[in-house]
Amino acid sequence: MLNTLISIIFVIVCVFLTAVVLFQEGNEQGLGSIGGIADTYWGKNRGRSVEGLLEKLTKVAAVLFLVLALVLNIVK
């Protein structure tokens, strides 16, 4: 019973992690990042934007993924 419940949560986390990663924008700054042109208002306040939220959600989902994978391996 516990193994089934953890497996269902694990699949939900996997789908969520995939979706969050796909929603993120690419990290293509080009040659503008060499001269410091990339330091714009949005670059400095990235943590307050939707992109910053997606990065935080990715980190949380990745940690949950690893923890659940370890738990599933131990519970077997």
Biopython code that builds the backbone (N, CA, C, O; Angstrom):
import numpy as np
from Bio.PDB.StructureBuilder import StructureBuilder

atoms = [
    (1, "MET", "N", (0.825, -1.196, 0.000)),
    (1, "MET", "CA", (0.000, 0.000, 0.000)),
    (1, "MET", "C", (0.869, 1.261, 0.000)),
    (1, "MET", "O", (0.637, 2.180, -0.784)),
    (2, "LEU", "N", (1.862, 1.296, 0.877)),
    (2, "LEU", "CA", (2.751, 2.456, 0.967)),
    (2, "LEU", "C", (3.568, 2.607, -0.307)),
    (2, "LEU", "O", (3.791, 3.720, -0.783)),
    (3, "ASN", "N", (4.011, 1.487, -0.853)),
    (3, "ASN", "CA", (4.796, 1.515, -2.086)),
    (3, "ASN", "C", (3.966, 2.081, -3.242)),
    (3, "ASN", "O", (4.478, 2.850, -4.055)),
    (4, "THR", "N", (2.705, 1.706, -3.314)),
    (4, "THR", "CA", (1.820, 2.200, -4.372)),
    (4, "THR", "C", (1.585, 3.697, -4.224)),
    (4, "THR", "O", (1.624, 4.428, -5.214)),
    (5, "LEU", "N", (1.345, 4.158, -3.017)),
    (5, "LEU", "CA", (1.113, 5.579, -2.766)),
    (5, "LEU", "C", (2.343, 6.411, -3.124)),
    (5, "LEU", "O", (2.218, 7.455, -3.764)),
    (6, "ILE", "N", (3.507, 5.966, -2.727)),
    (6, "ILE", "CA", (4.743, 6.679, -3.047)),
    (6, "ILE", "C", (4.996, 6.659, -4.556)),
    (6, "ILE", "O", (5.481, 7.643, -5.116)),
    (7, "SER", "N", (4.672, 5.552, -5.212)),
    (7, "SER", "CA", (4.846, 5.470, -6.663)),
    (7, "SER", "C", (3.938, 6.452, -7.398)),
    (7, "SER", "O", (4.351, 7.061, -8.384)),
    (8, "ILE", "N", (2.710, 6.608, -6.925)),
    (8, "ILE", "CA", (1.788, 7.567, -7.538)),
    (8, "ILE", "C", (2.295, 8.993, -7.349)),
    (8, "ILE", "O", (2.270, 9.789, -8.288)),
    (9, "ILE", "N", (2.749, 9.317, -6.154)),
    (9, "ILE", "CA", (3.305, 10.650, -5.884)),
    (9, "ILE", "C", (4.544, 10.875, -6.737)),
    (9, "ILE", "O", (4.767, 11.977, -7.237)),
    (10, "PHE", "N", (5.349, 9.832, -6.902)),
    (10, "PHE", "CA", (6.565, 9.929, -7.707)),
    (10, "PHE", "C", (6.238, 10.246, -9.168)),
    (10, "PHE", "O", (6.908, 11.075, -9.784)),
    (11, "VAL", "N", (5.233, 9.605, -9.715)),
    (11, "VAL", "CA", (4.831, 9.859, -11.105)),
    (11, "VAL", "C", (4.305, 11.290, -11.249)),
    (11, "VAL", "O", (4.603, 11.960, -12.238)),
    (12, "ILE", "N", (3.533, 11.757, -10.283)),
    (12, "ILE", "CA", (3.022, 13.131, -10.325)),
    (12, "ILE", "C", (4.171, 14.131, -10.281)),
    (12, "ILE", "O", (4.161, 15.117, -11.017)),
    (13, "VAL", "N", (5.161, 13.885, -9.424)),
    (13, "VAL", "CA", (6.328, 14.770, -9.343)),
    (13, "VAL", "C", (7.116, 14.735, -10.651)),
    (13, "VAL", "O", (7.613, 15.770, -11.097)),
    (14, "CYS", "N", (7.235, 13.573, -11.265)),
    (14, "CYS", "CA", (7.949, 13.459, -12.544)),
    (14, "CYS", "C", (7.271, 14.281, -13.636)),
    (14, "CYS", "O", (7.941, 14.994, -14.383)),
    (15, "VAL", "N", (5.960, 14.186, -13.730)),
    (15, "VAL", "CA", (5.219, 14.951, -14.735)),
    (15, "VAL", "C", (5.320, 16.441, -14.446)),
    (15, "VAL", "O", (5.498, 17.240, -15.366)),
    (16, "PHE", "N", (5.207, 16.825, -13.173)),
    (16, "PHE", "CA", (5.314, 18.229, -12.785)),
    (16, "PHE", "C", (6.697, 18.781, -13.105)),
    (16, "PHE", "O", (6.816, 19.884, -13.637)),
    (17, "LEU", "N", (7.738, 18.026, -12.786)),
    (17, "LEU", "CA", (9.109, 18.462, -13.060)),
    (17, "LEU", "C", (9.331, 18.639, -14.559)),
    (17, "LEU", "O", (9.962, 19.609, -14.979)),
    (18, "THR", "N", (8.825, 17.726, -15.356)),
    (18, "THR", "CA", (8.949, 17.839, -16.808)),
    (18, "THR", "C", (8.246, 19.088, -17.327)),
    (18, "THR", "O", (8.792, 19.806, -18.165)),
    (19, "ALA", "N", (7.043, 19.348, -16.833)),
    (19, "ALA", "CA", (6.284, 20.510, -17.285)),
    (19, "ALA", "C", (6.976, 21.814, -16.890)),
    (19, "ALA", "O", (7.053, 22.742, -17.695)),
    (20, "VAL", "N", (7.475, 21.889, -15.670)),
    (20, "VAL", "CA", (8.132, 23.119, -15.198)),
    (20, "VAL", "C", (9.399, 23.397, -16.002)),
    (20, "VAL", "O", (9.677, 24.548, -16.341)),
    (21, "VAL", "N", (10.156, 22.369, -16.306)),
    (21, "VAL", "CA", (11.373, 22.552, -17.097)),
    (21, "VAL", "C", (11.027, 23.015, -18.516)),
    (21, "VAL", "O", (11.719, 23.867, -19.074)),
    (22, "LEU", "N", (9.982, 22.471, -19.090)),
    (22, "LEU", "CA", (9.593, 22.865, -20.441)),
    (22, "LEU", "C", (9.039, 24.287, -20.509)),
    (22, "LEU", "O", (9.139, 24.933, -21.552)),
    (23, "PHE", "N", (8.458, 24.781, -19.423)),
    (23, "PHE", "CA", (7.932, 26.146, -19.393)),
    (23, "PHE", "C", (9.023, 27.203, -19.296)),
    (23, "PHE", "O", (8.777, 28.368, -19.607)),
    (24, "GLN", "N", (10.224, 26.818, -18.871)),
    (24, "GLN", "CA", (11.288, 27.801, -18.698)),
    (24, "GLN", "C", (11.824, 28.268, -20.040)),
    (24, "GLN", "O", (11.835, 27.531, -21.026)),
    (25, "GLU", "N", (12.268, 29.520, -20.042)),
    (25, "GLU", "CA", (12.857, 30.082, -21.250)),
    (25, "GLU", "C", (14.291, 29.590, -21.403)),
    (25, "GLU", "O", (14.916, 29.136, -20.445)),
    (26, "GLY", "N", (14.799, 29.691, -22.628)),
    (26, "GLY", "CA", (16.178, 29.320, -22.878)),
    (26, "GLY", "C", (17.129, 30.332, -22.258)),
    (26, "GLY", "O", (16.733, 31.454, -21.942)),
    (27, "ASN", "N", (18.362, 29.938, -22.087)),
    (27, "ASN", "CA", (19.361, 30.798, -21.462)),
    (27, "ASN", "C", (20.292, 31.359, -22.538)),
    (27, "ASN", "O", (21.513, 31.314, -22.385)),
    (28, "GLU", "N", (19.729, 31.880, -23.612)),
    (28, "GLU", "CA", (20.508, 32.385, -24.735)),
    (28, "GLU", "C", (20.713, 33.890, -24.583)),
    (28, "GLU", "O", (19.820, 34.675, -24.903)),
    (29, "GLN", "N", (21.872, 34.288, -24.101)),
    (29, "GLN", "CA", (22.149, 35.703, -23.930)),
    (29, "GLN", "C", (23.034, 36.231, -25.042)),
    (29, "GLN", "O", (23.128, 37.444, -25.232)),
    (30, "GLY", "N", (23.674, 35.358, -25.768)),
    (30, "GLY", "CA", (24.509, 35.773, -26.891)),
    (30, "GLY", "C", (25.730, 36.564, -26.448)),
    (30, "GLY", "O", (26.193, 36.425, -25.316)),
    (31, "LEU", "N", (26.244, 37.387, -27.340)),
    (31, "LEU", "CA", (27.451, 38.157, -27.053)),
    (31, "LEU", "C", (27.182, 39.348, -26.151)),
    (31, "LEU", "O", (28.126, 39.963, -25.655)),
    (32, "GLY", "N", (25.937, 39.686, -25.926)),
    (32, "GLY", "CA", (25.619, 40.812, -25.054)),
    (32, "GLY", "C", (26.035, 40.585, -23.618)),
    (32, "GLY", "O", (26.269, 41.543, -22.880)),
    (33, "SER", "N", (26.131, 39.324, -23.206)),
    (33, "SER", "CA", (26.510, 39.032, -21.825)),
    (33, "SER", "C", (27.988, 39.292, -21.569)),
    (33, "SER", "O", (28.396, 39.429, -20.416)),
    (34, "ILE", "N", (28.787, 39.362, -22.613)),
    (34, "ILE", "CA", (30.225, 39.609, -22.429)),
    (34, "ILE", "C", (30.469, 41.036, -21.948)),
    (34, "ILE", "O", (31.276, 41.263, -21.047)),
    (35, "GLY", "N", (29.775, 41.989, -22.546)),
    (35, "GLY", "CA", (29.975, 43.390, -22.201)),
    (35, "GLY", "C", (29.125, 43.875, -21.046)),
    (35, "GLY", "O", (29.166, 45.061, -20.718)),
    (36, "GLY", "N", (28.355, 42.998, -20.414)),
    (36, "GLY", "CA", (27.524, 43.397, -19.296)),
    (36, "GLY", "C", (26.181, 43.955, -19.709)),
    (36, "GLY", "O", (25.459, 44.506, -18.877)),
    (37, "ILE", "N", (25.833, 43.825, -20.968)),
    (37, "ILE", "CA", (24.559, 44.350, -21.447)),
    (37, "ILE", "C", (23.393, 43.536, -20.872)),
    (37, "ILE", "O", (22.269, 44.032, -20.808)),
    (38, "ALA", "N", (23.648, 42.313, -20.461)),
    (38, "ALA", "CA", (22.584, 41.451, -19.966)),
    (38, "ALA", "C", (22.098, 41.858, -18.577)),
    (38, "ALA", "O", (21.087, 41.332, -18.113)),
    (39, "ASP", "N", (22.782, 42.773, -17.905)),
    (39, "ASP", "CA", (22.358, 43.218, -16.582)),
    (39, "ASP", "C", (21.258, 44.259, -16.696)),
    (39, "ASP", "O", (21.484, 45.448, -16.470)),
    (40, "THR", "N", (20.082, 43.804, -17.044)),
    (40, "THR", "CA", (18.941, 44.687, -17.186)),
    (40, "THR", "C", (18.092, 44.605, -15.924)),
    (40, "THR", "O", (18.422, 43.880, -14.986)),
    (41, "TYR", "N", (17.017, 45.340, -15.915)),
    (41, "TYR", "CA", (16.098, 45.317, -14.780)),
    (41, "TYR", "C", (15.565, 43.908, -14.554)),
    (41, "TYR", "O", (15.490, 43.447, -13.415)),
    (42, "TRP", "N", (15.197, 43.227, -15.625)),
    (42, "TRP", "CA", (14.623, 41.885, -15.489)),
    (42, "TRP", "C", (15.672, 40.879, -15.045)),
    (42, "TRP", "O", (15.352, 39.920, -14.342)),
    (43, "GLY", "N", (16.921, 41.086, -15.445)),
    (43, "GLY", "CA", (17.978, 40.181, -15.013)),
    (43, "GLY", "C", (18.273, 40.302, -13.539)),
    (43, "GLY", "O", (18.550, 39.306, -12.872)),
    (44, "LYS", "N", (18.215, 41.534, -13.018)),
    (44, "LYS", "CA", (18.499, 41.764, -11.600)),
    (44, "LYS", "C", (17.349, 41.331, -10.703)),
    (44, "LYS", "O", (17.577, 40.893, -9.576)),
    (45, "ASN", "N", (16.125, 41.447, -11.185)),
    (45, "ASN", "CA", (14.949, 41.096, -10.388)),
    (45, "ASN", "C", (14.339, 39.774, -10.833)),
    (45, "ASN", "O", (13.122, 39.594, -10.795)),
    (46, "ARG", "N", (15.173, 38.880, -11.241)),
    (46, "ARG", "CA", (14.707, 37.600, -11.772)),
    (46, "ARG", "C", (13.964, 36.780, -10.718)),
    (46, "ARG", "O", (13.026, 36.056, -11.051)),
    (47, "GLY", "N", (14.369, 36.883, -9.461)),
    (47, "GLY", "CA", (13.741, 36.101, -8.408)),
    (47, "GLY", "C", (12.290, 36.457, -8.172)),
    (47, "GLY", "O", (11.541, 35.647, -7.626)),
    (48, "ARG", "N", (11.875, 37.643, -8.566)),
    (48, "ARG", "CA", (10.501, 38.084, -8.359)),
    (48, "ARG", "C", (9.630, 37.851, -9.586)),
    (48, "ARG", "O", (8.428, 38.112, -9.540)),
    (49, "SER", "N", (10.199, 37.377, -10.658)),
    (49, "SER", "CA", (9.446, 37.190, -11.896)),
    (49, "SER", "C", (8.914, 35.759, -11.978)),
    (49, "SER", "O", (9.173, 34.926, -11.110)),
    (50, "VAL", "N", (8.171, 35.507, -13.035)),
    (50, "VAL", "CA", (7.639, 34.159, -13.269)),
    (50, "VAL", "C", (8.786, 33.195, -13.524)),
    (50, "VAL", "O", (8.737, 32.040, -13.102)),
    (51, "GLU", "N", (9.818, 33.667, -14.214)),
    (51, "GLU", "CA", (10.980, 32.809, -14.483)),
    (51, "GLU", "C", (11.672, 32.406, -13.178)),
    (51, "GLU", "O", (12.119, 31.269, -13.032)),
    (52, "GLY", "N", (11.755, 33.337, -12.242)),
    (52, "GLY", "CA", (12.342, 33.019, -10.935)),
    (52, "GLY", "C", (11.514, 32.001, -10.183)),
    (52, "GLY", "O", (12.055, 31.110, -9.528)),
    (53, "LEU", "N", (10.196, 32.133, -10.277)),
    (53, "LEU", "CA", (9.310, 31.165, -9.636)),
    (53, "LEU", "C", (9.477, 29.781, -10.251)),
    (53, "LEU", "O", (9.494, 28.778, -9.538)),
    (54, "LEU", "N", (9.602, 29.729, -11.573)),
    (54, "LEU", "CA", (9.799, 28.437, -12.241)),
    (54, "LEU", "C", (11.116, 27.794, -11.825)),
    (54, "LEU", "O", (11.190, 26.575, -11.676)),
    (55, "GLU", "N", (12.160, 28.606, -11.636)),
    (55, "GLU", "CA", (13.442, 28.059, -11.181)),
    (55, "GLU", "C", (13.325, 27.475, -9.780)),
    (55, "GLU", "O", (13.867, 26.405, -9.505)),
    (56, "LYS", "N", (12.623, 28.170, -8.898)),
    (56, "LYS", "CA", (12.434, 27.662, -7.539)),
    (56, "LYS", "C", (11.619, 26.373, -7.541)),
    (56, "LYS", "O", (11.942, 25.424, -6.827)),
    (57, "LEU", "N", (10.556, 26.348, -8.352)),
    (57, "LEU", "CA", (9.738, 25.140, -8.443)),
    (57, "LEU", "C", (10.531, 23.967, -9.013)),
    (57, "LEU", "O", (10.321, 22.821, -8.617)),
    (58, "THR", "N", (11.439, 24.252, -9.939)),
    (58, "THR", "CA", (12.285, 23.198, -10.506)),
    (58, "THR", "C", (13.189, 22.607, -9.437)),
    (58, "THR", "O", (13.358, 21.390, -9.363)),
    (59, "LYS", "N", (13.770, 23.466, -8.612)),
    (59, "LYS", "CA", (14.652, 22.977, -7.546)),
    (59, "LYS", "C", (13.886, 22.130, -6.541)),
    (59, "LYS", "O", (14.367, 21.076, -6.124)),
    (60, "VAL", "N", (12.698, 22.581, -6.147)),
    (60, "VAL", "CA", (11.892, 21.823, -5.185)),
    (60, "VAL", "C", (11.466, 20.484, -5.776)),
    (60, "VAL", "O", (11.544, 19.454, -5.107)),
    (61, "ALA", "N", (11.019, 20.499, -7.024)),
    (61, "ALA", "CA", (10.584, 19.252, -7.668)),
    (61, "ALA", "C", (11.750, 18.288, -7.858)),
    (61, "ALA", "O", (11.572, 17.076, -7.740)),
    (62, "ALA", "N", (12.944, 18.812, -8.151)),
    (62, "ALA", "CA", (14.107, 17.941, -8.321)),
    (62, "ALA", "C", (14.491, 17.276, -6.995)),
    (62, "ALA", "O", (14.846, 16.098, -6.969)),
    (63, "VAL", "N", (14.420, 18.026, -5.908)),
    (63, "VAL", "CA", (14.725, 17.450, -4.594)),
    (63, "VAL", "C", (13.689, 16.395, -4.236)),
    (63, "VAL", "O", (14.041, 15.324, -3.741)),
    (64, "LEU", "N", (12.408, 16.689, -4.482)),
    (64, "LEU", "CA", (11.362, 15.698, -4.229)),
    (64, "LEU", "C", (11.566, 14.446, -5.078)),
    (64, "LEU", "O", (11.371, 13.328, -4.601)),
    (65, "PHE", "N", (11.957, 14.635, -6.326)),
    (65, "PHE", "CA", (12.222, 13.514, -7.213)),
    (65, "PHE", "C", (13.317, 12.607, -6.636)),
    (65, "PHE", "O", (13.159, 11.387, -6.580)),
    (66, "LEU", "N", (14.416, 13.215, -6.213)),
    (66, "LEU", "CA", (15.522, 12.422, -5.671)),
    (66, "LEU", "C", (15.140, 11.721, -4.370)),
    (66, "LEU", "O", (15.466, 10.550, -4.174)),
    (67, "VAL", "N", (14.455, 12.427, -3.491)),
    (67, "VAL", "CA", (14.064, 11.830, -2.211)),
    (67, "VAL", "C", (13.091, 10.680, -2.432)),
    (67, "VAL", "O", (13.235, 9.615, -1.832)),
    (68, "LEU", "N", (12.106, 10.893, -3.291)),
    (68, "LEU", "CA", (11.143, 9.820, -3.553)),
    (68, "LEU", "C", (11.788, 8.630, -4.246)),
    (68, "LEU", "O", (11.418, 7.486, -3.985)),
    (69, "ALA", "N", (12.745, 8.890, -5.125)),
    (69, "ALA", "CA", (13.451, 7.783, -5.775)),
    (69, "ALA", "C", (14.233, 6.958, -4.753)),
    (69, "ALA", "O", (14.237, 5.728, -4.815)),
    (70, "LEU", "N", (14.886, 7.629, -3.824)),
    (70, "LEU", "CA", (15.603, 6.903, -2.763)),
    (70, "LEU", "C", (14.644, 6.125, -1.864)),
    (70, "LEU", "O", (14.909, 4.975, -1.516)),
    (71, "VAL", "N", (13.535, 6.751, -1.492)),
    (71, "VAL", "CA", (12.550, 6.081, -0.637)),
    (71, "VAL", "C", (11.966, 4.859, -1.343)),
    (71, "VAL", "O", (11.803, 3.806, -0.727)),
    (72, "LEU", "N", (11.654, 4.992, -2.620)),
    (72, "LEU", "CA", (11.123, 3.851, -3.360)),
    (72, "LEU", "C", (12.136, 2.717, -3.449)),
    (72, "LEU", "O", (11.767, 1.543, -3.411)),
    (73, "ASN", "N", (13.386, 3.061, -3.564)),
    (73, "ASN", "CA", (14.428, 2.040, -3.625)),
    (73, "ASN", "C", (14.583, 1.331, -2.277)),
    (73, "ASN", "O", (14.826, 0.125, -2.229)),
    (74, "ILE", "N", (14.443, 2.073, -1.206)),
    (74, "ILE", "CA", (14.594, 1.483, 0.140)),
    (74, "ILE", "C", (13.364, 0.648, 0.504)),
    (74, "ILE", "O", (13.498, -0.425, 1.092)),
    (75, "VAL", "N", (12.183, 1.126, 0.164)),
    (75, "VAL", "CA", (10.933, 0.440, 0.538)),
    (75, "VAL", "C", (10.771, -0.895, -0.172)),
    (75, "VAL", "O", (10.154, -1.813, 0.368)),
    (76, "LYS", "N", (11.318, -1.014, -1.377)),
    (76, "LYS", "CA", (11.189, -2.283, -2.122)),
    (76, "LYS", "C", (11.610, -3.400, -1.284)),
    (76, "LYS", "O", (11.577, -4.549, -1.725)),
]
sb = StructureBuilder()
sb.init_structure("model")
sb.init_model(0)
sb.init_chain("A")
sb.init_seg("    ")
for serial, (resi, resn, name, xyz) in enumerate(atoms, 1):
    if name == "N":
        sb.init_residue(resn, " ", resi, " ")
    sb.init_atom(name, np.array(xyz, "f"), 0.0, 1.0, " ", f" {name:<3s}", serial, name[0])
structure = sb.get_structure()
